[in-house]
Amino acid sequence: MSISTPTRPAPSELRPAAAAAPPLSLRRSVEQTFTMAHRSLIKILRKPEEMFDVILQPILFTVMFTFIFGGAVAGSIGSYLPTIIPGILAQTMISACMSVGTGIREDMEKGVFDRFRSLPMSRLAPLAGPMIADLIRYLIATVLTFAVGFALGYRPAGGALGVIGAGVLVIVSAWALSWIFVFLGTVARSARAVQAIGMMILFPLTFLSNAFVSPATMPDWLRSFVEINPVSHLVSAVRDLCNGGGVTIEVFWTVVCLAVVVAVFAPLALWGYRRRT
């Protein structure tokens, strides 16, 4: 009886069963990003309490800061409104940015991103999708802040175009700053840590700026920091648009600062995501 020699498998048979998926096209990546944005919107609808920071905070802080500091800082509430409304906008946008980082960290803790990794999907989509969904949150916060200001008597000299321009600027600023918190969400060990670190960023940036008082009353060493603080540039740009209606140098510096933030933290966020998943 002859023993047959086993045939050598063909090279194609040596390939693993689950071959590497081909690179996704730009169109598919964009579609998947909007799918992740839709998922984030569904999460918000199922947990409406997550909208409290962009609904209650603009109303509460605008009314509280106006009536507490208005007379002391500007002499009257009406005189303080052109100063405080842009400041409240900046503060609200920065605080609203934290939610995207905590949401990503919670998904990673629950193993959701492990599931995403096993799917033929873009690595950017799980990060960029929630940021697109948060644009709606930023829009709500912006509209409410201006609405409360109008109710208190604020009348922007820049007119409707100035208000719209300022609103677009703060929403774009919030989107750009969100990359910082997305990065924190990918490297921090818990959602609580993301929130704690975010608060440490929020308070120095907002209160050590020109958002609520004039830097002229501050010590020289503190005024030097306030003048280079990116939040101060944002607040000044919003004031120039709302109260003057013009695109000034402050708008330019704000855009430059935002571009630097995105250029630095977007790659870091992707690195942190790949490192954890």
C-alpha positions as CSV (number, residue, x, y, z in Angstrom):
1,M,0.0,0.0,0.0
2,S,1.4,3.3,-1.0
3,I,1.3,6.3,1.3
4,S,0.5,9.5,-0.5
5,T,2.5,12.6,0.3
6,P,0.4,15.4,1.6
7,T,0.1,18.2,-0.9
8,R,1.4,21.6,0.1
9,P,-1.3,24.2,0.5
10,A,-1.4,27.0,-1.9
11,P,-0.2,30.4,-0.7
12,S,-3.8,31.7,-0.8
13,E,-4.8,29.0,1.7
14,L,-2.1,30.1,4.1
15,R,-3.8,33.5,4.6
16,P,-5.7,34.0,7.8
17,A,-9.4,33.6,7.6
18,A,-10.0,37.2,8.6
19,A,-7.9,39.2,6.2
20,A,-7.1,42.8,6.9
21,A,-9.9,45.0,5.7
22,P,-9.0,47.4,2.9
23,P,-8.6,51.1,3.7
24,L,-11.9,52.9,4.0
25,S,-12.7,55.6,1.5
26,L,-13.2,59.2,2.5
27,R,-17.0,58.9,1.8
28,R,-17.3,55.8,4.1
29,S,-15.4,57.5,6.8
30,V,-17.6,60.5,6.7
31,E,-20.7,58.3,6.7
32,Q,-19.5,56.4,9.7
33,T,-18.7,59.7,11.5
34,F,-22.2,60.9,11.1
35,T,-23.5,57.5,12.2
36,M,-21.6,58.0,15.4
37,A,-23.0,61.5,15.7
38,H,-26.5,60.0,15.4
39,R,-25.7,57.5,18.1
40,S,-24.6,60.4,20.4
41,L,-27.8,62.3,19.8
42,I,-29.8,59.2,20.7
43,K,-27.9,58.9,23.9
44,I,-28.7,62.5,24.7
45,L,-32.4,61.9,24.0
46,R,-32.4,59.0,26.3
47,K,-30.6,61.0,29.0
48,P,-32.0,64.5,28.8
49,E,-30.3,65.4,32.1
50,E,-27.0,65.6,30.1
51,M,-28.4,68.8,28.5
52,F,-28.6,70.6,31.9
53,D,-25.2,72.2,31.5
54,V,-26.1,73.9,28.3
55,I,-29.7,74.8,29.3
56,L,-29.5,75.8,33.0
57,Q,-26.0,77.1,33.2
58,P,-26.3,79.9,30.6
59,I,-29.5,81.1,32.3
60,L,-28.2,80.8,35.9
61,F,-24.8,82.3,35.3
62,T,-26.0,85.1,33.1
63,V,-28.6,86.2,35.6
64,M,-26.4,85.7,38.7
65,F,-23.2,87.3,37.4
66,T,-25.2,90.3,35.9
67,F,-27.0,91.2,39.1
68,I,-24.1,90.4,41.5
69,F,-21.3,92.1,39.6
70,G,-23.1,94.6,37.4
71,G,-23.4,97.5,39.8
72,A,-19.9,96.9,41.3
73,V,-18.0,96.5,38.1
74,A,-19.8,98.8,35.6
75,G,-22.1,100.9,37.8
76,S,-25.3,99.4,36.4
77,I,-26.7,96.2,35.0
78,G,-27.2,97.7,31.5
79,S,-23.6,98.9,31.3
80,Y,-22.3,95.5,32.3
81,L,-24.2,93.4,29.8
82,P,-21.9,94.2,26.8
83,T,-19.1,92.9,29.0
84,I,-20.6,89.9,30.7
85,I,-22.5,88.3,27.8
86,P,-19.4,87.5,25.8
87,G,-17.7,86.3,29.0
88,I,-20.6,83.9,29.9
89,L,-20.5,82.6,26.3
90,A,-16.9,81.7,26.6
91,Q,-17.3,80.1,30.0
92,T,-20.3,78.1,28.9
93,M,-18.6,76.8,25.8
94,I,-15.5,75.6,27.7
95,S,-17.5,73.9,30.4
96,A,-19.8,72.2,27.7
97,C,-16.7,70.8,26.0
98,M,-16.0,68.5,29.0
99,S,-19.0,66.3,28.3
100,V,-17.5,64.8,25.1
101,G,-14.4,63.7,27.0
102,T,-16.3,62.1,29.8
103,G,-18.6,60.4,27.3
104,I,-15.8,58.9,25.4
105,R,-14.1,57.7,28.6
106,E,-17.4,56.1,29.7
107,D,-17.7,54.2,26.4
108,M,-14.1,53.0,26.7
109,E,-14.8,51.8,30.3
110,K,-17.9,49.9,29.1
111,G,-16.0,48.2,26.3
112,V,-17.9,49.9,23.5
113,F,-14.7,51.0,21.8
114,D,-13.5,47.4,21.8
115,R,-16.5,46.5,19.8
116,F,-15.8,49.4,17.4
117,R,-12.2,48.1,17.0
118,S,-13.6,44.7,15.7
119,L,-15.7,46.4,13.1
120,P,-14.4,47.6,9.6
121,M,-14.9,51.3,10.5
122,S,-12.8,54.4,10.6
123,R,-10.7,55.0,13.7
124,L,-11.6,58.7,13.6
125,A,-15.4,58.1,13.5
126,P,-15.9,57.2,17.3
127,L,-14.1,60.4,18.2
128,A,-15.4,62.9,15.6
129,G,-19.0,61.7,15.8
130,P,-19.7,62.8,19.3
131,M,-18.0,66.1,18.6
132,I,-20.4,66.7,15.7
133,A,-23.4,65.9,17.9
134,D,-22.2,68.3,20.5
135,L,-22.5,71.2,18.0
136,I,-26.2,71.1,18.7
137,R,-25.5,71.5,22.4
138,Y,-23.2,74.5,21.7
139,L,-25.9,76.0,19.5
140,I,-28.5,75.7,22.3
141,A,-26.1,77.3,24.9
142,T,-25.3,80.2,22.5
143,V,-28.9,80.9,21.7
144,L,-30.0,80.8,25.4
145,T,-27.2,83.0,26.5
146,F,-28.1,85.7,24.0
147,A,-31.8,85.3,24.8
148,V,-31.3,85.9,28.5
149,G,-29.1,88.9,27.7
150,F,-31.8,90.3,25.4
151,A,-34.4,89.7,28.2
152,L,-32.2,91.7,30.6
153,G,-31.8,94.6,28.2
154,Y,-28.8,93.8,26.1
155,R,-28.8,95.4,22.7
156,P,-25.7,94.6,20.7
157,A,-24.5,97.5,18.6
158,G,-23.1,95.1,16.1
159,G,-26.6,94.1,15.0
160,A,-27.8,90.8,13.8
161,L,-24.7,90.1,11.7
162,G,-22.4,90.8,14.6
163,V,-24.4,88.4,16.9
164,I,-24.5,85.7,14.3
165,G,-20.8,86.1,13.7
166,A,-20.1,85.9,17.4
167,G,-22.3,82.8,17.8
168,V,-20.5,81.0,14.9
169,L,-17.1,81.9,16.4
170,V,-17.9,80.6,19.9
171,I,-19.4,77.4,18.5
172,V,-16.3,76.8,16.3
173,S,-14.2,77.6,19.4
174,A,-16.0,75.0,21.4
175,W,-15.5,72.4,18.7
176,A,-11.8,73.1,18.6
177,L,-11.4,73.1,22.3
178,S,-13.3,69.8,22.5
179,W,-10.2,68.0,21.1
180,I,-8.4,68.8,24.4
181,F,-11.1,66.9,26.3
182,V,-11.3,64.1,23.7
183,F,-7.5,63.6,24.3
184,L,-8.1,63.6,28.1
185,G,-10.9,61.0,27.6
186,T,-8.5,58.6,25.8
187,V,-5.7,58.8,28.3
188,A,-7.4,59.4,31.7
189,R,-8.3,56.3,33.8
190,S,-11.9,57.3,34.5
191,A,-14.7,59.7,33.5
192,R,-14.4,61.3,36.9
193,A,-10.7,62.0,36.3
194,V,-11.6,63.7,33.0
195,Q,-14.1,65.9,34.8
196,A,-11.6,66.7,37.5
197,I,-8.9,67.6,35.1
198,G,-11.4,69.6,33.0
199,M,-12.4,71.7,35.9
200,M,-8.7,72.5,36.6
201,I,-8.5,73.7,33.1
202,L,-11.8,75.5,33.1
203,F,-11.4,77.8,36.1
204,P,-8.0,79.2,35.5
205,L,-8.7,79.9,31.8
206,T,-12.0,81.6,32.4
207,F,-11.5,83.5,35.6
208,L,-7.9,84.5,34.8
209,S,-9.1,86.3,31.7
210,N,-11.0,89.4,30.7
211,A,-14.3,87.6,30.7
212,F,-15.8,89.3,33.8
213,V,-13.6,92.2,34.8
214,S,-11.1,94.5,33.0
215,P,-7.4,93.5,33.2
216,A,-6.5,97.1,34.0
217,T,-7.5,96.5,37.6
218,M,-5.2,93.5,38.0
219,P,-1.5,93.4,39.1
220,D,1.1,93.6,36.4
221,W,2.2,89.9,36.6
222,L,-1.4,88.7,36.4
223,R,-2.3,91.1,33.6
224,S,0.5,89.7,31.5
225,F,-1.0,86.3,31.7
226,V,-4.5,87.5,31.1
227,E,-3.4,89.3,27.9
228,I,-2.0,86.1,26.4
229,N,-4.8,83.8,27.6
230,P,-6.6,82.4,24.5
231,V,-9.9,82.8,26.3
232,S,-9.2,86.6,26.6
233,H,-8.7,86.7,22.8
234,L,-12.0,84.8,22.3
235,V,-13.9,87.1,24.7
236,S,-12.5,90.2,23.1
237,A,-13.3,88.9,19.6
238,V,-16.9,88.2,20.6
239,R,-17.2,91.7,22.1
240,D,-15.8,93.3,19.0
241,L,-18.3,91.4,16.8
242,C,-21.3,91.9,19.1
243,N,-20.7,95.5,20.2
244,G,-18.9,96.8,17.2
245,G,-19.9,94.6,14.3
246,G,-16.3,94.5,13.0
247,V,-13.8,91.7,12.3
248,T,-10.8,92.9,14.3
249,I,-7.3,91.5,15.1
250,E,-8.8,89.7,18.1
251,V,-10.8,87.5,15.7
252,F,-7.7,86.7,13.8
253,W,-5.7,85.7,16.9
254,T,-8.6,83.6,18.1
255,V,-8.7,81.7,14.9
256,V,-4.9,81.2,15.1
257,C,-5.2,79.8,18.7
258,L,-8.0,77.4,17.6
259,A,-6.0,76.2,14.7
260,V,-3.0,75.5,17.0
261,V,-5.2,73.6,19.5
262,V,-6.7,71.4,16.7
263,A,-3.2,70.8,15.2
264,V,-1.8,69.7,18.5
265,F,-4.6,67.8,20.2
266,A,-6.4,66.1,17.3
267,P,-3.3,63.9,16.6
268,L,-2.8,63.4,20.3
269,A,-6.4,62.2,20.6
270,L,-6.0,59.7,17.8
271,W,-2.8,58.5,19.4
272,G,-4.5,58.0,22.7
273,Y,-7.4,56.2,21.1
274,R,-5.1,53.8,19.2
275,R,-3.1,53.2,22.4
276,R,-6.1,52.3,24.5
277,T,-7.9,50.2,21.8
